[in-house]
Amino acid sequence: MKMRLLVCTIVVAMFAFMGISFAQSKIEIKVATIAPNGTPWTAHLEKWRDNLLKASDGNIEIKIFPSGQLGNEFDVLKQVKRGRITSAGFSAAPLNASFPELTLMGTPFLFDKVETHDCIYDTQLNKEFSAVLENAGLKVLQWQDGGSVNIYAKDDLTDPVSAKGYKIRVALHPISRILWSSAGANGIELPYVETPAALQTGMVKGGESAALSYFAFGLSKIAPHLMLTNHYHQAGAILINLNQWNKYTSDQQKTIEDALPNINEMRQSVRGAGKALITKFIAEGGQVHELTAQQRAAWKKLVEPNWPKFVKELGPKAEAMWPKILEAKKACE
């Protein structure tokens, strides 16, 4: 009798222990982003959250922190590397600042079509780019879309000759520097958030921006000429701390990745939103300039001779990756 009681007690204890272990197996993934609610980027994360909650029967939950609640992107990237923040969705800016191999994909006027850019990320160099981030302790869950970058100004700059000596806001990265130094502009480096004030005071008269940011920050009201140069395309990423990722089981990893919405949905959303804003801007009297093939070729002619200098200044890692990007470009075209 005592033996049966002992066995029953052990069995009950085992089930109780299993119940506690199961409860503790629930996963919460905190995902940071600077994107505000209502944007294509947060909508993408919300769909991922909902898909994952359903696919995991409620055992894997994503908690989204939008609008930079956990800090700016550069600080958040450091925190994800250290494991203090599990995951985050990033724009191209912090990735370009930290990984010169990825900066190369923003070489001004390297790609004539955005589809070539997409193809390289999706197929040709997907593994190579992912490995670059894994070496830094980061797992790429999905590449993201930030939209094409165009030139805006208080005047028409479709002809690159007009940019010579022009007071331009230069972004704090080498892509912007090589563009405007090639054009001979009077460049002033400024953070993006300081640009509206600088335009209002006349400190600068133009710059470059993706369409969504151009309208969201009110730049269209101060510098109403938008030149559709599409001189480079921005690709961010959803990243997760690699050590944390390796703690998940293979089934959990698969569930997390499979729940991500298709990247082409995001691309269509971001690009569609940009086109809709431009169409509305034109209807309201905005000056949108679609470059002719000759005008775009003139811009490219100024920048292309400086590509080797751009690559060299990025360092040995970029120099090693550059031939692979050129080969991938040919394959994708």
Legacy VTK file of the C-alpha trace (Angstrom):
# vtk DataFile Version 3.0
C-alpha trace
ASCII
DATASET POLYDATA
POINTS 333 float
0.000 0.000 0.000
2.770 2.393 0.917
4.605 1.505 -2.304
1.486 2.276 -4.425
1.079 5.589 -2.605
4.711 6.428 -3.273
4.361 5.581 -6.968
1.183 7.694 -7.259
2.904 10.585 -5.532
5.849 10.394 -7.952
3.524 10.223 -10.980
1.513 13.232 -9.768
4.733 15.141 -9.136
5.970 14.305 -12.634
2.777 15.553 -14.253
2.890 18.684 -12.135
6.485 19.261 -13.166
5.581 18.701 -16.828
2.753 21.199 -16.490
5.115 23.831 -15.095
7.643 23.151 -17.842
4.973 23.509 -20.515
3.835 26.821 -19.086
7.396 28.057 -19.060
7.863 26.989 -22.702
5.671 29.872 -23.869
7.807 32.358 -25.794
7.424 36.130 -25.981
9.442 37.883 -28.669
9.817 41.617 -28.219
10.203 43.358 -31.580
11.334 46.990 -31.780
10.842 49.335 -34.733
11.046 53.068 -35.363
8.054 52.815 -37.718
4.861 54.316 -36.285
1.544 52.482 -36.209
-0.410 52.619 -39.447
2.644 52.260 -41.704
3.374 49.308 -44.038
6.210 48.209 -41.731
4.139 47.931 -38.566
1.285 46.347 -40.533
3.752 43.690 -41.688
4.864 43.017 -38.099
1.259 42.868 -36.901
0.393 40.295 -39.540
3.446 38.255 -38.513
2.318 38.484 -34.875
-1.199 37.281 -35.690
0.040 34.467 -37.968
2.491 33.259 -35.344
0.015 33.323 -32.477
-2.342 31.146 -34.507
0.317 28.779 -35.854
1.805 28.187 -32.390
-1.574 27.744 -30.660
-0.770 30.793 -28.572
2.610 29.518 -27.382
4.723 32.066 -29.291
3.682 35.677 -28.925
5.178 38.783 -30.498
5.011 42.097 -28.665
5.648 45.058 -30.953
7.240 48.302 -29.741
6.637 50.886 -32.514
7.686 54.535 -32.932
11.157 54.059 -31.473
9.856 53.228 -27.979
12.996 51.183 -27.265
15.396 53.719 -28.762
16.780 54.843 -32.114
17.770 52.213 -34.665
21.508 52.493 -34.096
21.138 51.889 -30.353
18.578 49.127 -30.885
20.937 47.308 -33.259
23.572 47.248 -30.519
21.006 45.983 -28.025
19.874 43.170 -30.319
23.516 42.141 -30.833
23.939 41.957 -27.048
20.667 40.107 -26.565
19.076 42.842 -24.450
16.381 43.247 -27.094
15.344 40.007 -28.780
14.400 41.250 -32.223
13.799 44.371 -34.303
12.803 45.577 -37.728
15.456 47.883 -39.203
15.649 50.318 -42.084
18.729 50.361 -44.295
20.431 53.170 -42.326
21.884 51.252 -39.334
22.710 48.228 -41.492
24.639 50.342 -43.994
26.474 52.053 -41.145
27.578 48.743 -39.622
28.040 46.451 -42.612
29.933 47.837 -45.632
29.004 44.792 -47.727
25.359 45.845 -47.514
26.189 49.499 -48.158
27.303 48.480 -51.648
23.713 47.660 -52.556
23.006 51.388 -52.238
25.666 52.408 -54.764
24.028 55.364 -56.570
22.705 54.482 -60.033
24.050 50.906 -59.880
20.637 49.396 -60.634
18.324 50.549 -63.397
15.434 48.425 -62.138
14.323 47.709 -58.581
13.569 44.127 -59.626
17.311 43.547 -60.032
17.848 44.741 -56.472
15.089 42.414 -55.194
16.505 39.455 -57.112
19.951 39.831 -55.536
18.518 39.803 -52.016
16.063 36.986 -52.729
18.359 34.620 -54.617
21.869 35.477 -55.774
23.441 36.814 -52.543
20.865 35.907 -49.921
23.186 33.446 -48.144
26.233 35.728 -48.371
24.417 38.744 -46.915
22.840 36.619 -44.170
26.283 35.246 -43.277
27.625 38.795 -42.869
25.040 39.436 -40.171
25.425 36.025 -38.555
29.103 36.786 -38.032
27.920 39.740 -35.950
25.590 37.580 -33.839
22.411 38.380 -35.786
19.984 36.100 -37.584
18.140 37.472 -40.617
14.510 36.454 -40.398
13.517 38.462 -43.464
14.852 41.265 -45.637
12.606 44.324 -45.729
11.734 47.118 -48.143
12.324 50.812 -47.537
11.469 52.225 -50.936
13.475 53.961 -53.654
15.385 57.143 -52.905
14.828 60.272 -55.010
16.177 63.820 -55.121
14.049 66.718 -53.891
14.779 70.450 -53.978
13.378 73.960 -54.114
14.335 73.991 -57.791
14.292 71.607 -60.745
17.446 69.446 -60.621
16.621 66.984 -63.384
19.758 68.203 -65.168
22.747 67.316 -62.941
24.491 70.523 -64.076
21.953 72.375 -61.921
23.245 70.554 -58.824
26.753 71.969 -59.096
27.305 74.338 -56.152
23.723 73.803 -54.990
23.255 73.759 -51.205
22.317 70.158 -50.468
21.595 68.218 -47.294
23.924 65.215 -47.306
22.896 62.173 -45.272
25.318 60.799 -42.693
26.453 57.858 -44.798
28.857 57.230 -47.711
26.101 56.610 -50.286
24.890 60.188 -50.002
28.424 61.577 -49.848
29.526 59.910 -53.098
26.381 61.069 -54.914
26.671 64.728 -54.040
30.448 65.005 -54.251
30.211 63.512 -57.768
27.641 66.160 -58.685
29.818 68.959 -57.272
27.082 70.083 -54.887
27.689 72.301 -51.868
26.955 69.522 -49.399
26.128 69.960 -45.704
25.835 66.806 -43.590
22.739 66.787 -41.382
20.608 64.192 -39.569
17.301 63.639 -41.333
15.240 65.084 -38.480
17.074 68.416 -38.785
16.383 68.740 -42.495
12.964 70.499 -42.400
14.372 73.331 -40.266
17.464 73.612 -42.464
15.257 73.897 -45.567
13.123 76.583 -43.955
16.113 78.722 -43.000
17.799 78.270 -46.384
20.758 76.446 -44.870
20.095 73.807 -47.535
17.827 73.805 -50.572
17.421 70.110 -51.265
18.463 66.547 -50.542
17.383 62.968 -51.139
14.684 60.845 -49.582
12.361 57.899 -50.029
8.878 59.058 -51.022
7.152 58.086 -47.765
9.621 60.064 -45.650
9.570 63.021 -48.057
5.855 63.482 -47.424
5.739 62.308 -43.792
8.328 64.874 -42.690
6.665 67.704 -44.603
9.607 68.224 -46.948
7.241 68.418 -49.924
5.857 71.699 -48.577
9.277 73.331 -48.342
11.091 71.768 -51.306
8.282 71.048 -53.789
10.375 69.715 -56.689
10.669 65.912 -56.620
13.024 64.325 -59.151
12.271 60.610 -59.622
15.897 59.557 -59.937
15.396 56.246 -58.083
19.179 56.261 -57.722
19.194 53.579 -55.058
16.809 51.341 -53.192
16.709 50.759 -49.450
16.555 47.278 -47.948
16.212 46.804 -44.219
15.713 43.572 -42.299
13.935 41.874 -39.434
16.746 40.581 -37.226
16.873 38.450 -34.082
19.693 37.815 -31.638
21.471 34.693 -32.901
22.132 33.205 -29.452
18.462 33.524 -28.570
17.478 32.048 -31.922
19.655 28.994 -31.313
17.862 28.357 -28.001
14.590 27.713 -29.824
13.828 24.204 -31.027
13.913 23.510 -34.756
10.105 23.306 -34.742
9.830 26.674 -33.028
12.273 28.236 -35.491
10.301 26.891 -38.436
7.019 28.154 -37.001
8.480 31.628 -36.449
9.880 31.865 -39.993
6.854 30.347 -41.716
4.559 32.872 -40.010
6.304 35.821 -41.686
4.145 37.388 -44.410
5.542 37.165 -47.932
8.149 39.874 -48.552
6.483 40.769 -51.868
3.383 41.841 -49.939
5.499 44.397 -48.091
7.201 45.539 -51.283
3.874 46.120 -52.973
2.559 47.950 -49.913
5.571 50.271 -49.544
5.896 50.989 -53.249
2.150 51.347 -53.721
1.934 53.834 -50.859
4.789 55.853 -52.344
3.139 55.999 -55.771
-0.204 56.985 -54.258
1.386 59.879 -52.352
3.195 61.077 -55.458
-0.033 60.948 -57.479
-1.804 62.976 -54.798
1.091 65.452 -54.684
0.833 66.023 -58.440
-2.918 66.610 -58.146
-2.249 69.246 -55.476
0.225 71.103 -57.689
3.489 69.460 -56.641
6.331 69.512 -59.150
7.215 65.879 -59.922
9.854 65.335 -62.580
10.104 61.965 -64.297
13.652 61.789 -65.676
14.163 60.945 -69.310
16.602 58.163 -70.159
19.120 60.841 -71.194
18.775 62.784 -67.932
19.226 59.672 -65.806
22.202 58.656 -67.923
23.731 62.097 -67.306
23.442 61.630 -63.540
24.901 58.139 -63.757
27.768 59.402 -65.893
28.820 61.720 -63.061
28.699 59.059 -60.344
29.858 55.849 -62.035
33.537 56.879 -62.384
33.612 57.262 -58.593
32.249 53.796 -57.819
35.768 52.331 -57.351
36.634 55.109 -54.895
33.354 54.487 -53.058
34.094 50.753 -52.763
37.683 51.298 -51.643
36.674 53.767 -48.930
34.239 51.202 -47.535
37.160 48.877 -46.827
38.409 45.331 -47.554
35.097 43.586 -46.826
33.318 45.755 -49.375
36.120 45.275 -51.907
35.773 41.501 -51.569
31.985 41.661 -52.008
31.912 44.117 -54.930
32.735 41.596 -57.720
30.056 39.258 -56.366
27.466 42.045 -56.523
28.398 42.864 -60.108
28.102 39.182 -61.046
24.761 38.911 -59.251
23.556 42.019 -61.057
24.301 40.430 -64.428
22.566 37.225 -63.421
19.455 39.070 -62.227
19.235 41.398 -65.200
LINES 1 334
333 0 1 2 3 4 5 6 7 8 9 10 11 12 13 14 15 16 17 18 19 20 21 22 23 24 25 26 27 28 29 30 31 32 33 34 35 36 37 38 39 40 41 42 43 44 45 46 47 48 49 50 51 52 53 54 55 56 57 58 59 60 61 62 63 64 65 66 67 68 69 70 71 72 73 74 75 76 77 78 79 80 81 82 83 84 85 86 87 88 89 90 91 92 93 94 95 96 97 98 99 100 101 102 103 104 105 106 107 108 109 110 111 112 113 114 115 116 117 118 119 120 121 122 123 124 125 126 127 128 129 130 131 132 133 134 135 136 137 138 139 140 141 142 143 144 145 146 147 148 149 150 151 152 153 154 155 156 157 158 159 160 161 162 163 164 165 166 167 168 169 170 171 172 173 174 175 176 177 178 179 180 181 182 183 184 185 186 187 188 189 190 191 192 193 194 195 196 197 198 199 200 201 202 203 204 205 206 207 208 209 210 211 212 213 214 215 216 217 218 219 220 221 222 223 224 225 226 227 228 229 230 231 232 233 234 235 236 237 238 239 240 241 242 243 244 245 246 247 248 249 250 251 252 253 254 255 256 257 258 259 260 261 262 263 264 265 266 267 268 269 270 271 272 273 274 275 276 277 278 279 280 281 282 283 284 285 286 287 288 289 290 291 292 293 294 295 296 297 298 299 300 301 302 303 304 305 306 307 308 309 310 311 312 313 314 315 316 317 318 319 320 321 322 323 324 325 326 327 328 329 330 331 332
